[in-house]
Structure formats: C-alpha cells, structure tokens
Amino acid sequence: MKTIQVNASRSYDVIIGNELLQNLGNFLLSVCKRKCKVAIVSDSNVWPLYGNTVEKSLADSGFQVVNFVFQAGESSKNANTYFEIQNFLAENRITRSDLLIALGGGVVGDMTGFVAATYLRGVSYVQIPTTLLAMVDSSVGGKTAINLPAGKNLVGAFNQPALVLCDLDALSTLPDSIFRDGCAEIIKYGVIYDADLFAHLAEQGLVFDREYVIARCVELKKKVVAEDEFDTGARQMLNFGHTIGHGIEAQSEFAISHGQAVAIGMAIVAKAGCREIYDRLISVLKKFGLPTTTEFTAEQLYKSALSDKKRAGGTVNLIVPTTIGNCAIVPTNVLELKSFIEEGL
C-alpha cells in the first residue's frame, strides 16, 4: 500500500493498494471522527459490484449509511441528476457534519464532488475511484462539474476531497474498453511530464506495473495541483489532447468515450505541433489499442472547441509537446485554431 499526500487548500491522502474497500470503515474514521451519517453516490454499473462490500464495511464501523444510485454514463452528468442527489440528501437529513462518498468512475466523482461543494454550502466527501482513468486523473485535484448541452464540465467548482482511496482490486472488474480509456490518461502523463514513465508504457504495454504507474501519475498531479490549484497556469498542461478531445466527445454525443477522444486529441495535436514525437506517440497509442484518427471534420471540431471552458476571450491555450516529457502552453487565436486542427487531421 502506498500513501501520497496532496497539499492544496485542503490537504488529503491518496491511498493506493489492495483490499481497501473491505476496510473502508477504518479509513473513514480518520476523516469523520465521530460516527457520522454517510451518503454513498454511485452508478448502476458500479453499485452491483461493490455496494454491499462498502455498506458492510461502513456499518461494521458504526456508520449510518444511505445510498443514491443513478444510471451509468456521461449522459447522466447533468443538472437533473445533480438536483436529484441534492433532494435525496435533504430528504435524508444529511448535515454539514456528515460525509458523502463518490463510489465509481469520473462521472460519479465529478458529480458527487460538485454536489458536496454546493449542498449546505459545502460538506466533506471522499473519492473512491473504481476506474483507472478516475484513479490517475479525475479523483485527484478537486475539479468537479456537470455538463451543459453546450459543452462538457461547464458548471462546477474546485472542491478538494477529504480522502482518495484507489483500490487496485477494482481494476479487475473493468471492461477492457474502460481500462484502455484510463491508459490514454497515463500515456498523457508520460508525454507531458515523464519520459521514463512513457518508456515503461512503451515497453510493457497493457501489462504495465499498475501500482507504480498509478502512484507516479498521482505524484505528478499532486505537484501541479500544489503549484496551480485553480488551473490558471501550469495545471493547464494536464489538458493535453482535451480541447480537441472534448470536441470529439460532443460531436459523437458521447458515443466516443473520454479516453478514446483524448487519445485522438493527443494524436491530432502532436501531428500539427510536434512531428518529432508523433510517430512514437502513435506507436504507443496503438499498442494500447487506442484510436488515433477521427471521421469528424476540422469545422466540426473547431465549433466544439469554441465552447471549451478553457477558452479565454479570443484565445485557446493548446498544450503542445516539444519532446517526450515536456510540453508547452501555446496561446492560440481562435481564428487560427481551425487551421491547426486541419493540419493535425
């Protein structure tokens, strides 16, 4: 088991290991000193797998538990689900001294974190990511949000969790496609920050050392969160592939998953911005079974990018790799963005 401390406006531990869910009650006593009421938020895919284990562990430790389960999928990450959870908490008399748990992937984590930021003007929450993507990315750093019809993650708040538990055993139940989605994010970390991590992934492929890779990604993210918690500078590096990737997701009406879209987005940016690493990146993406091209046109992706939350007036900050392990933030006029995408396609 490995513990990494994240230092932000609220400091907290990220614990990575096996059999963490069975011992959840003991871990929670460190962040909820009195045996408070716990509201678990999960989705229809994850709850049947782990709901009973989590509830039993909490009950055995003396916690009173309620749960809210919504339909799995990005389409549920909306205002309707958000208010359903808020009403559920009110009906169950959850107070500011109680605790929320996000049990699931990125959609569950984003949704629960935003609810926790706004219900009663703020209650504590714990992230229990059950996907690789959520373990290395969305569960750490405090970004929470819901989607609007106009775009992804347009309404949200920065809200750091009280604790993050990454149970490696949960990865064994992931469908292959969902596991590969997370691989796109770990490849991203290698490209923007760590040539050694990239080399490990290039050599090992899908049999990479899971504890080492997840811990390394969390360590990299904790450094940038400590430096730029509110995403105004260095943290934007983590958006490599995301501006175009979010456009691909939106154009597909989320039929193309986040990880697949980010993989394509990284390929497009590398082709347009740094041909020196393009072949190496494409080779690794293909080794992990990730897509590298899209049928959407530059015009379609350009229109979606104009709604991206990272746009500032007439400028979009693109993250462009210079070498493996290094990237640059390149402010790009929106009038030039379409031609950049065309070059990448």
TORNU-240143 format. One record per atom (N, C-alpha, C): residue in three letters; x, y, z. Coordinates in steps of 0.001 Angstrom, whole numbers, plus 500000, padded with zeros to 6 digits. Layout:
! residues N
ALAXYZ...
***
This chain:
! residues 345
MET500845498799500000MET500000500000500000MET500879501249500000LYS500483502240499209LYS501249503473499099LYS500337504661499418THR500848505613500204THR500099506808500559THR500822508047500048ILE500091508884499325ILE500633510125498770ILE499800511274499306GLN500452512274499888GLN499723513421500411GLN499663514529499370VAL498452515026499143VAL498230516155498249VAL498053517404499099ASN498847518430498806ASN498773519674499564ASN498154520764498697ALA496921521120499029ALA496207522178498317ALA495503523020499370SER494401523674499019SER493664524445500016SER493170523534501135ARG493017522265500813ARG492759521224501813ARG493726520090501530SER494497519693502521SER495443518591502337SER494739517263502605TYR495121516255501835TYR494480514942501989TYR495399513871501437ASP495099512639501829ASP495881511496501386ASP495214510798500211VAL496046510306499306VAL495618509364498268VAL496256508030498619ILE495432507037498910ILE495924505719499323ILE495717504746498172ILE496774504063497783ILE496763503147496643ILE497152501761497144GLY496295500783496906GLY496614499436497374GLY495490498469497088ASN495560497309497712ASN494552496260497536ASN493693496127498784GLU492484495590498602GLU491539495298499686GLU491210496542500525LEU491134497693499872LEU490804498917500594LEU489308499030500867LEU488480498539499947LEU487032498664500127LEU486553497883501353GLN487143496709501573GLN486735495909502724GLN487062496610504042ASN488020497506504019ASN488450498208505229ASN488067499688505215LEU487080500022504394LEU486700501425504220LEU486318502087505531GLY485563501392506363GLY485121501979507622GLY486269502477508466ASN487347501703508530ASN488513502116509308ASN489177503354508721PHE489265503416507395PHE489856504594506756PHE489019505848507018LEU487698505683507015LEU486824506848507182LEU486912507452508580LEU487269506665509550LEU487385507202510911LEU488455508281511013SER489366508313510023SER490403509343510042SER489912510683509519VAL488784510683508790VAL488262511939508234VAL486883512291508776CYS486284511369509488CYS484960511595510080CYS485031511063511508LYS485576511868512392LYS485944511403513719LYS484766510804514480ARG483679511524514505ARG482513510900515112ARG481843510028514057LYS481061509072514474LYS480480508127513520LYS479274508772512847CYS479566509556511835CYS478567510389511176CYS477720509558510208LYS476748510219509620LYS475945509593508575LYS476715509719507254VAL476710508654506477VAL477441508614505213VAL476461508388504072ALA476514509271503074ALA475686509119501873ALA476596508703500714ILE476359507509500188ILE477151506994499072ILE476439507336497765VAL477174507926496834VAL476657508174495488VAL477401507243494536SER476641506482493738SER477255505536492816SER476392505436491568ASP476809504576490632ASP476007504415489422ASP475590502959489242SER474774502731488229SER474142501427488035SER475124500346487600ASN476319500716487156ASN477339499718486835ASN478144499319488062VAL478514500297488865VAL479434500071489979VAL478732499533491217TRP477549500040491507TRP476876499664492754TRP476660498156492892PRO476197497449491843PRO476033495992491996PRO477337495264492305LEU478471495828491898LEU479761495182492125LEU480292495402493538TYR480137496614494057TYR480815496975495299TYR479913497543496384GLY478650497756496075GLY477752498375497045GLY477665497617498352ASN477474496314498284ASN477331495519499509ASN478609495538500348THR479754495436499681THR481037495450500400THR481234496759501148VAL480963497857500460VAL481144499184501061VAL480166499397502200GLU478911499068501992GLU477904499254503052GLU478246498422504287LYS478680497183504078LYS479007496317505221LYS480186496874506006SER481222497322505296SER482387497864505984SER482015499092506811LEU481188499947506245LEU480772501152506971LEU479891500808508166ALA478952499899507967ALA478059499510509058ALA478842498848510193ASP479823498015509834ASP480634497345510857ASP481436498344511688SER481712499520511107SER482456500556511833SER481533501543512538GLY480224501276512466GLY479279502087513219GLY478666503261512482PHE478879503351511167PHE478314504454510402PHE476887504146509971GLN476054505166509944GLN474715505053509368GLN474834505381507885VAL474298504528507012VAL474569504641505580VAL473278504758504785VAL473269505680503818VAL472219505758502803VAL472923505782501450ASN472195505448500388ASN472844505430499079ASN471929505975497994PHE472539506597497013PHE471843507107495824PHE472557506549494612VAL471822505850493748VAL472400505223492560VAL471713505774491320PHE472507506313490382PHE471917506836489149PHE472385506027487946GLN471725506231486823GLN472034505493485609GLN473446505814485140ALA474239504772484897ALA475632504974484495ALA475719505665483143GLY476763506474482980GLY477020507092481685GLY477156508596481746GLU477888509141480781GLU478127510583480704GLU476830511363480568SER475811510756479962SER474543511468479760SER473842511784481075SER474221511105482162SER473619511388483478SER474302512532484209LYS475401513013483672LYS476170514063484350LYS475572515428484014ASN474365515647484508ASN473615516835484121ASN472909517451485320ALA472208518549485079ALA471546519276486149ALA470430518464486791ASN469743517642486019ASN468652516839486590ASN469165515876487656THR470218515139487332THR470797514212488311THR471355514965489508TYR472003516080489233TYR472566516919490304TYR471491517300491320PHE470351517773490842PHE469298518187491772PHE468602516990492422GLU468543515862491735GLU468001514651492358GLU468839514245493569ILE470157514326493422ILE471030513983494552ILE470863515001495675GLN470801516282495337GLN470606517318496352GLN469323517060497155ASN468248516764496462ASN466976516498497147ASN467057515243498001PHE467766514226497500PHE467947512995498275PHE468668513285499587LEU469723514099499528LEU470460514440500745LEU469584515196501729ALA468788516117501220ALA467902516892502102ALA466848515996502742GLU466274515105501946GLU465247514203502469GLU465810513266503533ASN467087512922503429ASN467719512036504406ASN468455512803505507ARG468206514113505544ARG468731514976506602ARG470247514877506770ILE470932514856505629ILE472393514923505667ILE472794516329506114THR473702516413507076THR474119517704507619THR475566518001507234ARG476034519172507617ARG477399519574507266ARG478455518770508038SER478050518079509074SER478990517227509804SER478979515785509292ASP478170515529508260ASP478125514201507649ASP479085514139506460LEU479026513041505703LEU480040512776504689LEU479402512160503451LEU479879512579502274LEU479487511948501017LEU480631511079500524ILE480282510003499824ILE481278509140499193ILE480933509025497721ALA481930509259496865ALA481792509034495429ALA482371507662495117LEU481518506706494807LEU481939505336494522LEU481707505064493037GLY482769505205492247GLY482610504991490817GLY483706505646490016GLY483432505847488750GLY484392506463487856GLY484289507975487844GLY484781508581486766GLY484867510023486706GLY483536510740486758VAL482504510174486141VAL481186510816486173VAL480674510885487608VAL480774509795488336VAL480334509761489733VAL481166510721490574GLY482482510718490363GLY483354511585491145GLY483093513053490894ASP482967513431489618ASP482693514827489272ASP481360515287489853MET480353514445489686MET479012514789490153MET478972514922491675THR479508513950492374THR479477513956493835THR480271515119494399GLY481419515390493802GLY482237516500494266GLY481532517837494120PHE480800518014493023PHE480074519269492816PHE478889519370493770VAL478202518259493980VAL477125518256494972VAL477680518612496345ALA478809518016496715ALA479411518278498030ALA479829519735498170ALA480249520354497079ALA480674521754497129ALA479514522698497375THR478314522287496989THR477177523220496981THR476060522867497952TYR475935521610498338TYR474893521241499300TYR475232521840500668LEU474318522579501248LEU474540523267502533LEU475806524135502503ARG476140524639501333ARG477333525457501108ARG478637524692501377GLY478550523367501384GLY479771522578501478GLY479757521515502541VAL479890520246502112VAL480080519122503027VAL481298518334502539SER481916517582503420SER483098516808503061SER482715515598502207TYR483651515188501356TYR483403513992500552TYR484698513220500344VAL484530511935500075VAL485644511019499836VAL485507510447498435GLN486616510412497714GLN486639509813496386GLN487092508360496477ILE486270507457495930ILE486681506057495777ILE486574505723494294PRO487606506059493524PRO487560505812492075PRO487673504322491767THR486844503856490852THR486847502436490503THR487322502191489078THR487718503239488366THR488291503084487036THR489734503592487048LEU490529503118486117LEU491905503576486004LEU491952505069485719LEU491084505532484832LEU491068506939484473LEU490802507816485691ALA489822507432486498ALA489498508229487681ALA490615508171488716MET491281507017488847MET492357506898489828MET493509507851489524VAL493879507956488252VAL495067508744487910VAL494744510194487595ASP493463510511487435ASP493158511859486963ASP492040512536487744SER490798512162487502SER489681512997487968SER489467512971489474SER489914511922490172SER489673511847491616SER490615512736492419VAL491710513167491797VAL492745513942492488VAL492772515358491930GLY492751516347492808GLY492914517718492341GLY491724518617492532GLY490543518044492824GLY489416518861493229GLY488579519472492130LYS488800519083490870LYS487926519584489815LYS486622518799489833THR485501519501489966THR484189518858489985THR483273519615489033ALA482310518929488429ALA481490519615487432ALA480343518740486948ILE479413519402486260ILE478396518724485462ILE478430519332484067ASN477788518654483132ASN477775519113481746ASN476538519956481454LEU476656520805480462LEU475524521520479876LEU475348521053478429PRO474183521273477834PRO474042520923476422PRO475094521587475545ALA475582522762475965ALA476571523493475166ALA477973522919475279GLY478249522092476297GLY479599521568476427GLY479822520830477728LYS480986520200477814LYS481329519347478942LYS481941520164480077ASN481524519842481313ASN482118520421482537ASN482028521946482594LEU480939522498482079LEU480814523964482045LEU480299524551483343VAL479736523729484227VAL479279524203485537VAL479954523345486600GLY480708523976487499GLY481398523184488505GLY482084524045489536ALA482934523414490324ALA483653524111491391ALA484936523351491685PHE485923524071492200PHE487110523413492739PHE486789523015494176ASN486851521725494457ASN486461521221495766ASN487293519989496088GLN488321520172496915GLN489218519068497228GLN488528518044498129PRO488746516746497882PRO488171515713498746PRO488883515645500088ALA488303514895501008ALA488939514668502303ALA489880513469502255LEU489684512587501287LEU490459511359501174LEU490181510749499808VAL491185510086499232VAL491014509323497996VAL491540507915498235LEU490716506915497937LEU491109505508498085LEU491082504841496720CYS492238504414496239CYS492356503726494952CYS492583502240495212ASP491518501473495162ASP491615500031495391ASP491945499347494073LEU493151498823493968LEU493604498212492720LEU492762497003492332ASP492113496382493310ASP491269495223493001ASP490108495596492088ALA489671496866492155ALA488544497294491320ALA488885497240489835LEU490160497323489504LEU490545497303488093LEU490266495947487451SER490195494900488258SER489992493553487710SER488593493357487142THR487658494200487529THR486279494052487039THR485971495016485902LEU486955495814485483LEU486698496784484422LEU486592496091483061PRO485619496472482251PRO485640496031480850PRO486909496517480178ASP487382495760479221ASP488640496079478554ASP488632497497477979SER487518497906477387SER487453499235476770SER487582500340477801ILE487023500145478994ILE487089501159480044ILE488511501230480609PHE489165500086480753PHE490550500090481211PHE491443500845480222ARG491239500621478930ARG492042501308477919ARG491801502817477943ASP490589503228478292ASP490318504664478438ASP491290505300479426GLY491496504630480550GLY492430505141481544GLY493857505151481033CYS494170504207480161CYS495528504154479604CYS495840505413478800ALA494840506011478168ALA495076507257477431ALA495584508339478372GLU495043508391479578GLU495466509414480533GLU496876509150481061ILE497227507894481291ILE498584507645481792ILE499623507897480704ILE499268507624479460ILE500156507975478348ILE500330509490478306LYS499256510224478540LYS499323511688478581LYS500339512158479609TYR500316511580480805TYR501283511971481844TYR502713511744481373GLY502952510628480700GLY504292510360480203GLY504746511389479189VAL503858511771478280VAL504217512739477241VAL504524514100477838ILE503697514559478771ILE503859515943479239ILE504871516092480367TYR505145515004481124TYR505965515162482327TYR507128514199482479ASP507024512966481989ASP507942511935482466ASP508323510967481349ALA509511511157480785ALA509979510291479702ALA510185508852480177ASP510575508661481441ASP510768507308481965ASP509434506567482063LEU508395507268482502LEU507061506665482552LEU506617506279481149PHE506829507164480189PHE506458506871478798PHE507210505644478299ALA508489505550478624ALA509290504411478185ALA508780503110478795HIS508383503157480077HIS507831501969480733HIS506566501511480008LEU505712502453479666LEU504467502111478978LEU504745501586477574ALA505714502196476889ALA506054501750475544ALA506596500321475561GLU507327499981476613GLU507921498644476709GLU506916497599477184GLN506110497957478196GLN505255496967478847GLN503853496858478230GLY503384497903477607GLY502030497858477075GLY501013497644478181LEU499999496858477910LEU498885496679478852LEU499258495906480117VAL500455495333480173VAL500875494612481380VAL501780495483482253PHE501656496794482143PHE502455497711482948PHE502236497479484435ASP503184497926485249ASP503119497815486707ASP502067498799487224ARG500939498278487648ARG499799499141487960ARG500039500046489158GLU500582499486490232GLU500797500323491409GLU501822501409491121TYR502907501057490454TYR503939502050490128TYR503369503156489241VAL502643502781488193VAL502152503767487227VAL501104504678487858ILE500160504094488591ILE499122504924489218ILE499745505871490234ALA500652505348491065ALA501302506200492059ALA502110507310491390ARG502800506986490306ARG503596508004489618ARG502710509102489040CYS501578508716488448CYS500655509715487905CYS500097510616489007VAL499762510021490149VAL499252510818491270VAL500321511762491789GLU501552511286491881GLU502646512144492332GLU502854513335491386LEU502771513069490093LEU502910514149489113LEU501773515145489228LYS500568514620489421LYS499428515529489509LYS499455516333490797LYS499879515716491898LYS499895516442493172LYS500830517640493103LYS501935517497492364LYS502876518611492243LYS502254519786491518VAL501563519514490434VAL500985520612489664VAL499775521206490369VAL499029520392491138VAL497893520920491903VAL498389521843493006ALA499483521462493664ALA500059522323494702ALA500529523648494130GLU501035523607492900GLU501541524820492260GLU500422525689491703ASP499373525056491174ASP498331525793490446ASP496975525124490671GLU496470525233491893GLU495243524529492249GLU494063524916491366PHE493983526191490995PHE492781526685490326PHE492942526826488814ASP493941526113488257ASP494010525912486811ASP494143527209486021THR495021528087486487THR495247529335485770THR496611529374485085GLY497435528371485330GLY498775528371484753GLY499250526980484430ALA500187526461485250ALA500868525205484949ALA499922524001484885ARG498827524041485631ARG497907522901485633ARG497256522680484272GLN497250523718483450GLN496663523574482120GLN497404522548481266MET498640522224481673MET499390521192480942MET498641519862480913LEU497851519613481953LEU497101518359482036LEU496009518270480976ASN495767519367480270ASN494731519391479246ASN495232518939477878PHE496438518404477816PHE496956517907476538PHE495961516932475918GLY495524517258474707GLY494579516411473984GLY493128516647474332HIS492854517457475372HIS491492517554475882HIS490611518548475134THR491167519670474690THR490323520640473981THR489705520005472745ILE490522519360471935ILE490005518672470749ILE489264517405471156GLY489763516720472194GLY489092515505472663GLY487672515758473125HIS487468516831473878HIS486112517168474313HIS485212517460473113GLY485795518063472073GLY485017518310470861GLY484584517015470193ILE485473516025470187ILE485139514723469605ILE484025514058470415GLU484132514116471751GLU483071513571472599GLU481735514225472280ALA481736515561472217ALA480484516296471997ALA479895515986470632GLN480743515947469605GLN480243515670468267GLN479656514264468162SER480186513337468931SER479684511958468900SER478501511754469840GLU478098512839470520GLU477069512755471561GLU477472511720472606PHE478772511703472921PHE479405510869473940PHE479382509375473621ALA479138509049472337ALA479289507651471924ALA480764507271471921ILE481636508250471657ILE483078508052471779ILE483471508415473198SER484135507503473884SER484451507690475298SER485521508764475491HIS485651509214476742HIS486621510263477067HIS488045509833476725GLY488422508628477132GLY489782508163476880GLY490088508045475392GLN489151507506474620GLN489337507408473175GLN489471508790472552ALA488626509718472996ALA488647511070472445ALA489955511782472771VAL490442511608473995VAL491707512229474379VAL492866511636473573ALA492834510332473339ALA493881509702472527ALA493922510326471135ILE492762510492470528ILE492693511108469195ILE493151512565469269GLY492703513272470330GLY493096514667470502GLY494601514817470625MET495242513922471387MET496704513977471520MET497375513732470175ALA496863512789469409ALA497451512483468104ALA497343513676467167ILE496197514336467168ILE495996515497466295ILE496942516631466674VAL497058516912467967VAL497928517998468418VAL499390517672468104ALA499802516439468346ALA501202516064468081ALA501528516178466596LYS500609515757465753LYS500847515829464311LYS500974517271463841ALA500124518142464400ALA500139519542463978ALA501256520335464643GLY501623519952465874GLY502515520799466647GLY503921520290466848CYS504123518965466750CYS505474518429467005CYS505621517073466328ARG505980517106465047ARG506073515861464294ARG507191514964464815GLU508159515554465589GLU509286514762466092GLU508834513643467026ILE507751513872467788ILE507296512821468708ILE506072512082468181TYR505538512515467064TYR504270511974466575TYR504322510459466389ASP505347509969465722ASP505427508533465446ASP505520507717466730ARG506295508205467711ARG506425507480468983ARG505093507447469731LEU504394508578469726LEU503101508630470409LEU502091507706469743ILE502035507741468412ILE501097506880467680ILE501388505409467960SER502663505057468008SER503043503669468275SER502530503195469630VAL502679504034470660VAL502228503642471998VAL500699503610472061LEU500045504592471486LEU498578504596471491LEU498038503326470829LYS498619502933469728LYS498161501721469040LYS498488500468469851LYS499620500482470558LYS499982499334471395LYS498930499104472479PHE498307500190472929PHE497262500099473948PHE495866499968473343GLY495788499813472038GLY494501499621471385GLY493635500859471356LEU494267502040471337LEU493523503301471349LEU493481503895469944PRO492387504591469621PRO492264505183468286PRO493153506409468135THR493494506742466907THR494364507893466642THR493802508820465569THR492643508474464993THR492046509300463940THR490548509440464187THR489941510390463501THR488506510625463642THR487898510943462288GLU486612510668462151GLU485882510995460934GLU485333512421460966PHE485353513062462136PHE484827514418462229PHE485739515397461495THR485141516426460945THR485891517406460178THR486497518467461089ALA487449519209460545ALA488051520313461292ALA486990521347461664GLU486044521571460777GLU484977522539461059GLU484143522091462250GLN483797520818462309GLN483010520306463433GLN483773520420464745LEU485026520028464743LEU485823520074465970LEU486104521516466377TYR486283522384465412TYR486507523810465685TYR485305524412466396LYS484109524136465912LYS482900524681466541LYS482772524213467984SER483079522955468233SER483012522451469613SER484070523107470487ALA485261523326469945ALA486346523930470718ALA486006525352471150LEU485177526041470388LEU484807527405470752LEU483998527448472041SER483384526333472417SER482619526256473669SER483436525688474820ASP484711525386474558ASP485535524776475596ASP485741525750476750LYS485659525237477988LYS485764526098479168LYS487151526711479322LYS488139526157478616LYS489499526690478729LYS489732527869477791ARG488724528224477011ARG488850529391476138ARG488822530663476979ALA489682531614476633ALA489718532909477311ALA489574533985476247GLY488355534514476092GLY488106535501475061GLY488346534917473691GLY489268535522472944GLY489560535049471603GLY490725534099471544THR491118533529472688THR492303532662472746THR491978531325473389VAL492543530272472835VAL492501528944473433VAL493939528518473691ASN494213528067474911ASN495555527578475233ASN495678526116474821LEU496463525861473812LEU496729524492473387LEU497993523982474079ILE497976522723474467ILE499139522095475083ILE499836521288474006VAL501046521723473661VAL501762521139472527VAL503070520530473024PRO503304519232472791PRO504557518606473226PRO505737519127472430THR506873519246473110THR508128519627472447THR509062518432472343THR509120517629473397THR509811516337473415THR508975515429474299ILE509289514146474347ILE508623513263475300ILE509056513681476710GLY508100514052477536GLY508390514508478884GLY508298516006479055ASN508047516723477958ASN507947518183478035ASN506892518702477062CYS506106519673477543CYS505105520321476709CYS505152521819476947ALA504542522555476038ALA504448523997476172ALA502984524407476089ILE502643525464476827ILE501317526066476716ILE501388527101475600VAL500607526885474554VAL500662527751473370VAL499343528491473215PRO499288529782473592PRO498062530561473366PRO497795530662471865THR496605530269471460THR496263530203470039THR494998530998469779ASN495079531943468855ASN493896532709468473ASN492856531768467888VAL491606531968468280VAL490554531061467804VAL490445531085466286LEU490849532185465660LEU490807532264464202LEU491847531346463563GLU492889530984464327GLU493937530101463822GLU493718528646464216LEU492762528431465110LEU492563527085465654LEU492104526103464589LYS491217526540463704LYS490702525628462683LYS491822525105461796SER492735525979461385SER493833525531460527SER494776524593461275PHE494947524814462585PHE495761523913463407PHE495135522515463409ILE493816522458463609ILE493130521158463620ILE493228520498462257GLU493070521277461194GLU493174520723459838GLU494539520093459615GLU495581520740460098GLU496928520202459946GLU497094518900460722GLY496458518823461880GLY496540517620462693GLY495745516456462137LEU494724516764461379LEU493928515704460766LEU494597515131459500
***
